Amino acid sequence: MICLGLAPAAKKSALSSGVSPVELSIAVTAVAAATAVAYFSQKNLGRFRKYGLKDYVPVFLVGLMGSGAVVILSILAMTETSATQRSLFQAMYPVATAICARFLLGETLERPAYVIIFFMSLGLFLMNSGSSGLEPARAFWLLACTLPLIGLADVIAKRSLRDAEPSFVTLGRLSFGLVALTLLLPLTTRHEWIILLSHWPIVLASGIAMAGCVLGLYRAMKIVGASLAAAFIALAPVITAGAEWLMLDTPLTSLQLLGIGLTVSGAAFLALRY
């Protein structure tokens, strides 16, 4: 939960320091993938040889969407909006997965869940409020695009990789996400990489926090169960808001605080109830 809360704030801090979003996306994902390799190498990576092409294809799709497209869209959005806004959308990811599973896997959602999802969505809009009312800008819609991508990625993992080890899915997701992001290398410049390297501590922290999000999630689910883990994850925006206020002195209006409350409490309730 701490990593999930700090990761967006660390990326926002790097962006505020002048780091380019494309270079940041590639570097952060590379650090996260390297961290995952270092972690799993202690447990013999050779065991992954048992998986065939039919296993790697869905993992590639999961990585392409979940750790490729979502990362670049989120970081692009944070050039115009706050890390707290990004974190609130993360709290909505389990909802996106549930809705995709409803339509693609035939899973059911009880009627009260739809009411809670409505108020969580209202919270996202309130987070976009300004002096002239609701102002959903480009950043809002970029983050909104991450919801179906995460939902589809999780459904693919659930349907095609139910018998695969979580470590295989985690490492594959980060590695293939990095492969996808390297396609953006022609858009980068030597000057922007030099700027990024001058801020290497915050970039390194962002990547380690990103890896911690993924690794910690699977570990938490194994120890305390998926529902309780998801409930703790729903509290991550509170940490992000606090970290962003301390690091960047980002103010929040009363309507935005109400939006955070609606989304966070709804996500936590759904996780514990369903």
LOGUZA-101240 format. One record per residue (C-alpha): residue number from 1; residue in three letters; x, y, z. Coordinates in pm, 1 decimal. Last residue first. Layout:
BEGIN
num  residu  east  north  up
NUM  ALA  X  Y  Z $
...
This chain:
BEGIN
num  residu  east  north  up
274  TYR  -1755.3  -849.1  -261.1 $
273  ARG  -1798.4  -678.3  76.3 $
272  LEU  -1435.7  -614.2  176.8 $
271  ALA  -1315.2  -499.7  -165.4 $
270  LEU  -1638.0  -313.1  -240.1 $
269  PHE  -1615.3  -126.4  90.9 $
268  ALA  -1250.9  -27.4  33.4 $
267  ALA  -1322.5  95.6  -319.0 $
266  GLY  -1626.4  294.6  -204.7 $
265  SER  -1436.4  451.3  86.2 $
264  VAL  -1150.8  555.9  -143.9 $
263  THR  -1370.8  691.3  -422.1 $
262  LEU  -1611.3  886.3  -202.2 $
261  GLY  -1340.5  1023.9  28.5 $
260  ILE  -1117.3  1133.2  -258.7 $
259  GLY  -1409.8  1314.3  -419.2 $
258  LEU  -1494.9  1485.6  -89.7 $
257  LEU  -1133.8  1602.3  -64.5 $
256  GLN  -1162.5  1736.8  -418.2 $
255  LEU  -1480.6  1923.8  -327.3 $
254  SER  -1309.6  2074.7  -19.8 $
253  THR  -1019.9  2195.0  -234.4 $
252  LEU  -677.9  2029.3  -235.1 $
251  PRO  -340.4  2206.4  -231.2 $
250  THR  -16.6  2062.1  -379.8 $
249  ASP  286.6  2151.9  -166.2 $
248  LEU  513.5  1948.6  -396.2 $
247  MET  686.7  1702.4  -162.5 $
246  LEU  471.8  1731.1  152.3 $
245  TRP  139.3  1779.9  -27.5 $
244  GLU  226.1  1510.7  -280.6 $
243  ALA  315.2  1267.6  -2.5 $
242  GLY  -10.8  1333.3  181.9 $
241  ALA  -222.3  1300.1  -131.2 $
240  THR  -36.0  983.5  -233.5 $
239  ILE  -83.1  829.7  112.2 $
238  VAL  -458.1  899.3  98.7 $
237  PRO  -465.6  769.1  -259.6 $
236  ALA  -325.1  434.1  -130.7 $
235  LEU  -629.7  357.9  87.1 $
234  ALA  -787.4  139.4  -183.0 $
233  ILE  -476.5  -79.5  -169.9 $
232  PHE  -563.2  -167.4  190.8 $
231  ALA  -907.4  -285.2  81.9 $
230  ALA  -757.2  -479.8  -208.6 $
229  ALA  -530.1  -668.8  31.0 $
228  LEU  -825.2  -744.3  259.8 $
227  SER  -1025.3  -884.9  -30.9 $
226  ALA  -742.1  -1079.9  -196.5 $
225  GLY  -632.9  -1275.2  109.9 $
224  VAL  -409.5  -1191.1  407.7 $
223  ILE  -83.1  -1370.9  328.6 $
222  LYS  -112.7  -1479.7  -35.6 $
221  MET  -294.3  -1163.0  -139.6 $
220  ALA  -27.7  -956.9  35.1 $
219  ARG  253.3  -1130.4  -157.1 $
218  TYR  74.7  -1079.5  -488.9 $
217  LEU  21.3  -709.9  -415.4 $
216  GLY  370.4  -658.0  -275.6 $
215  LEU  538.6  -769.2  -596.3 $
214  VAL  326.3  -542.5  -815.5 $
213  CYS  338.6  -231.0  -598.9 $
212  GLY  700.5  -293.9  -496.2 $
211  ALA  802.0  -295.6  -861.1 $
210  MET  645.4  48.7  -905.2 $
209  ALA  811.2  169.2  -582.3 $
208  ILE  1148.6  46.9  -711.1 $
207  GLY  1089.7  229.4  -1039.4 $
206  SER  986.9  555.8  -872.0 $
205  ALA  1279.4  541.1  -628.6 $
204  LEU  1522.4  498.7  -919.0 $
203  VAL  1366.1  795.9  -1100.0 $
202  ILE  1382.6  1003.1  -777.2 $
201  PRO  1752.3  917.1  -731.2 $
200  TRP  1836.0  956.7  -1104.7 $
199  HIS  1746.0  1325.8  -1133.8 $
198  SER  2053.0  1425.4  -1333.7 $
197  LEU  2005.4  1107.0  -1531.9 $
196  LEU  1663.4  1229.6  -1649.3 $
195  ILE  1808.8  1560.1  -1772.5 $
194  ILE  2079.0  1370.6  -1963.3 $
193  TRP  1809.1  1145.8  -2113.5 $
192  GLU  1619.3  1455.2  -2228.8 $
191  HIS  1928.6  1593.4  -2406.4 $
190  ARG  1996.2  1262.3  -2580.9 $
189  THR  1647.3  1266.8  -2727.7 $
188  THR  1347.9  1034.1  -2709.0 $
187  LEU  1080.2  978.0  -2973.4 $
186  PRO  1280.8  700.4  -3143.8 $
185  LEU  1278.6  520.5  -2803.3 $
184  LEU  896.5  486.9  -2804.6 $
183  LEU  909.9  123.6  -2919.4 $
182  THR  1107.3  66.6  -2599.2 $
181  LEU  774.0  103.8  -2417.0 $
180  ALA  643.9  -227.6  -2552.4 $
179  VAL  956.3  -417.0  -2443.2 $
178  LEU  928.5  -256.7  -2098.6 $
177  GLY  568.4  -376.4  -2065.4 $
176  PHE  689.1  -717.8  -2178.5 $
175  SER  931.9  -727.3  -1886.0 $
174  LEU  690.1  -587.2  -1626.6 $
173  ARG  405.8  -822.4  -1718.7 $
172  GLY  632.1  -1120.3  -1764.7 $
171  LEU  786.5  -1076.1  -1419.9 $
170  THR  445.0  -1048.0  -1255.4 $
169  VAL  281.2  -1328.2  -1458.2 $
168  PHE  567.4  -1569.0  -1388.7 $
167  SER  574.5  -1471.9  -1019.2 $
166  PRO  198.7  -1531.5  -992.3 $
165  GLU  261.8  -1892.0  -1103.5 $
164  ALA  47.1  -1999.8  -1396.8 $
163  ASP  -268.7  -2209.6  -1354.9 $
162  ARG  -513.6  -1920.2  -1388.3 $
161  LEU  -312.4  -1780.0  -1677.1 $
160  SER  -560.3  -1767.1  -1964.2 $
159  ARG  -883.1  -1651.7  -1798.6 $
158  LYS  -751.9  -1452.8  -1502.1 $
157  ALA  -459.2  -1302.6  -1689.7 $
156  ILE  -681.1  -1204.7  -1980.1 $
155  VAL  -936.0  -1060.1  -1736.2 $
154  ASP  -663.4  -862.8  -1558.9 $
153  ALA  -532.6  -714.8  -1884.3 $
152  LEU  -885.1  -631.9  -2003.4 $
151  GLY  -966.3  -444.7  -1682.5 $
150  ILE  -630.9  -266.5  -1681.1 $
149  LEU  -684.7  -145.3  -2037.8 $
148  PRO  -1050.7  -63.3  -1966.6 $
147  LEU  -943.6  167.8  -1679.2 $
146  THR  -634.1  320.0  -1841.6 $
145  CYS  -846.3  520.4  -2087.6 $
144  ALA  -998.2  710.7  -1793.9 $
143  LEU  -647.6  829.6  -1704.9 $
142  LEU  -610.1  986.3  -2048.5 $
141  TRP  -961.9  1126.2  -2016.6 $
140  PHE  -882.6  1301.3  -1688.6 $
139  ALA  -553.0  1434.7  -1824.8 $
138  ARG  -734.7  1590.0  -2120.8 $
137  ALA  -955.1  1798.5  -1892.0 $
136  PRO  -1253.6  1713.1  -1669.8 $
135  GLU  -1339.8  2057.9  -1528.4 $
134  LEU  -1628.9  2038.4  -1282.1 $
133  GLY  -1702.3  2379.2  -1131.9 $
132  SER  -1555.8  2721.6  -1213.5 $
131  SER  -1310.6  2733.6  -922.6 $
130  GLY  -1204.5  2379.1  -992.9 $
129  SER  -1345.5  2028.9  -983.8 $
128  ASN  -1151.1  1738.3  -1128.7 $
127  MET  -1149.5  1546.0  -799.0 $
126  LEU  -1527.0  1586.0  -806.1 $
125  PHE  -1533.2  1386.7  -1131.6 $
124  LEU  -1338.0  1100.9  -974.1 $
123  GLY  -1565.9  1104.1  -669.2 $
122  LEU  -1868.8  1075.2  -894.8 $
121  SER  -1712.6  758.9  -1032.9 $
120  MET  -1688.1  620.8  -679.3 $
119  PHE  -2050.8  720.9  -622.1 $
118  PHE  -2161.9  529.0  -931.9 $
117  ILE  -1945.1  229.5  -839.6 $
116  ILE  -2120.7  215.4  -501.9 $
115  VAL  -2460.1  209.6  -670.6 $
114  TYR  -2342.0  -59.7  -912.4 $
113  ALA  -2223.2  -272.6  -620.1 $
112  PRO  -2565.9  -250.9  -457.6 $
111  ARG  -2706.6  -437.7  -759.7 $
110  GLU  -2487.8  -746.3  -716.0 $
109  LEU  -2218.7  -806.1  -974.7 $
108  THR  -2206.8  -1124.2  -1179.9 $
107  GLU  -1933.0  -1304.0  -1371.9 $
106  GLY  -2006.9  -1380.4  -1736.6 $
105  LEU  -1640.4  -1390.2  -1836.0 $
104  LEU  -1631.0  -1107.1  -2089.8 $
103  PHE  -1913.0  -878.5  -1973.6 $
102  ARG  -1894.9  -921.4  -1596.3 $
101  ALA  -1519.1  -982.6  -1602.7 $
100  CYS  -1476.6  -643.6  -1771.1 $
99  ILE  -1692.0  -483.6  -1499.2 $
98  ALA  -1498.8  -656.5  -1219.0 $
97  THR  -1163.5  -556.9  -1369.8 $
96  ALA  -1269.1  -193.3  -1400.8 $
95  VAL  -1386.9  -201.4  -1038.8 $
94  PRO  -1052.8  -346.6  -926.5 $
93  TYR  -885.0  -58.3  -1115.7 $
92  MET  -1085.6  218.0  -947.7 $
91  ALA  -831.7  268.9  -666.6 $
90  GLN  -571.7  318.2  -939.1 $
89  PHE  -789.7  599.7  -1075.9 $
88  LEU  -762.1  768.2  -738.1 $
87  SER  -383.7  736.6  -755.1 $
86  ARG  -371.5  931.1  -1080.7 $
85  GLN  -576.0  1211.5  -927.1 $
84  THR  -346.6  1209.4  -625.7 $
83  ALA  -44.3  1238.6  -855.5 $
82  SER  -185.9  1567.4  -976.3 $
81  THR  -278.7  1678.4  -1327.6 $
80  GLU  -120.0  1812.7  -1644.8 $
79  THR  214.5  1631.5  -1674.4 $
78  MET  46.3  1362.5  -1466.1 $
77  ALA  -165.7  1260.1  -1765.3 $
76  LEU  143.9  1177.8  -1971.4 $
75  ILE  264.9  964.3  -1680.5 $
74  SER  -64.0  775.5  -1666.5 $
73  LEU  -83.2  721.3  -2043.0 $
72  ILE  277.7  598.8  -2055.2 $
71  VAL  228.9  354.4  -1767.2 $
70  VAL  -111.3  225.9  -1881.3 $
69  ALA  13.2  154.4  -2234.6 $
68  GLY  311.7  -50.6  -2120.3 $
67  SER  269.1  -209.9  -1778.8 $
66  GLY  -96.8  -317.8  -1793.6 $
65  MET  -164.8  -308.8  -2168.7 $
64  LEU  150.1  -448.1  -2327.5 $
63  GLY  233.3  -649.4  -2015.9 $
62  VAL  -104.8  -824.7  -2011.4 $
61  LEU  -81.8  -883.0  -2385.8 $
60  PHE  266.9  -1031.9  -2345.7 $
59  VAL  143.5  -1249.6  -2059.3 $
58  PRO  -138.0  -1369.4  -2286.9 $
57  VAL  114.5  -1470.8  -2555.0 $
56  TYR  366.9  -1620.7  -2311.6 $
55  ASP  137.8  -1896.0  -2185.7 $
54  LYS  37.4  -2033.6  -2526.7 $
53  LEU  404.3  -2004.6  -2629.3 $
52  GLY  510.3  -2251.7  -2362.5 $
51  TYR  580.7  -2242.1  -1990.0 $
50  LYS  804.8  -2509.0  -1838.6 $
49  ARG  1105.8  -2286.5  -1892.9 $
48  PHE  981.0  -2063.1  -1608.2 $
47  ARG  1150.5  -2296.0  -1358.3 $
46  GLY  1485.6  -2165.1  -1477.1 $
45  LEU  1424.5  -1838.5  -1291.2 $
44  ASN  1552.8  -2004.1  -973.0 $
43  LYS  1410.2  -1851.4  -650.5 $
42  GLN  1673.1  -1586.3  -581.1 $
41  SER  1635.4  -1475.7  -942.6 $
40  PHE  1281.1  -1368.4  -849.2 $
39  TYR  1389.6  -1057.0  -659.7 $
38  ALA  1665.9  -951.3  -900.0 $
37  VAL  1434.4  -1002.0  -1198.3 $
36  ALA  1160.7  -798.2  -1024.9 $
35  THR  1402.5  -514.0  -951.0 $
34  ALA  1524.0  -517.3  -1311.8 $
33  ALA  1161.6  -497.1  -1434.2 $
32  ALA  1087.2  -204.8  -1199.8 $
31  VAL  1405.8  -20.9  -1301.9 $
30  ALA  1320.9  -67.8  -1670.5 $
29  THR  961.0  45.7  -1606.7 $
28  VAL  1087.5  365.5  -1443.3 $
27  ALA  1335.3  433.5  -1723.7 $
26  ILE  1089.0  379.7  -2008.9 $
25  SER  809.4  588.6  -1857.1 $
24  LEU  1052.7  862.8  -1749.1 $
23  GLU  1198.3  891.3  -2099.7 $
22  VAL  848.3  935.0  -2242.3 $
21  PRO  732.9  1175.1  -1968.4 $
20  SER  1034.6  1411.4  -1998.6 $
19  VAL  1205.4  1497.4  -1668.2 $
18  GLY  1175.5  1867.3  -1579.5 $
17  SER  1178.1  1856.5  -1199.9 $
16  SER  797.1  1860.0  -1191.9 $
15  LEU  802.6  1538.5  -1394.6 $
14  ALA  1034.0  1375.2  -1140.5 $
13  SER  810.5  1487.4  -851.5 $
12  LYS  506.7  1352.1  -1034.7 $
11  LYS  680.7  1015.9  -1070.7 $
10  ALA  759.4  1009.4  -697.1 $
9  ALA  400.9  1104.8  -607.2 $
8  PRO  262.9  831.6  -834.4 $
7  ALA  488.4  566.3  -671.7 $
6  LEU  430.6  676.3  -309.9 $
5  GLY  75.7  545.3  -264.7 $
4  LEU  128.4  212.4  -435.6 $
3  CYS  457.4  168.8  -251.6 $
2  ILE  286.5  237.1  82.6 $
1  MET  0.0  0.0  0.0 $
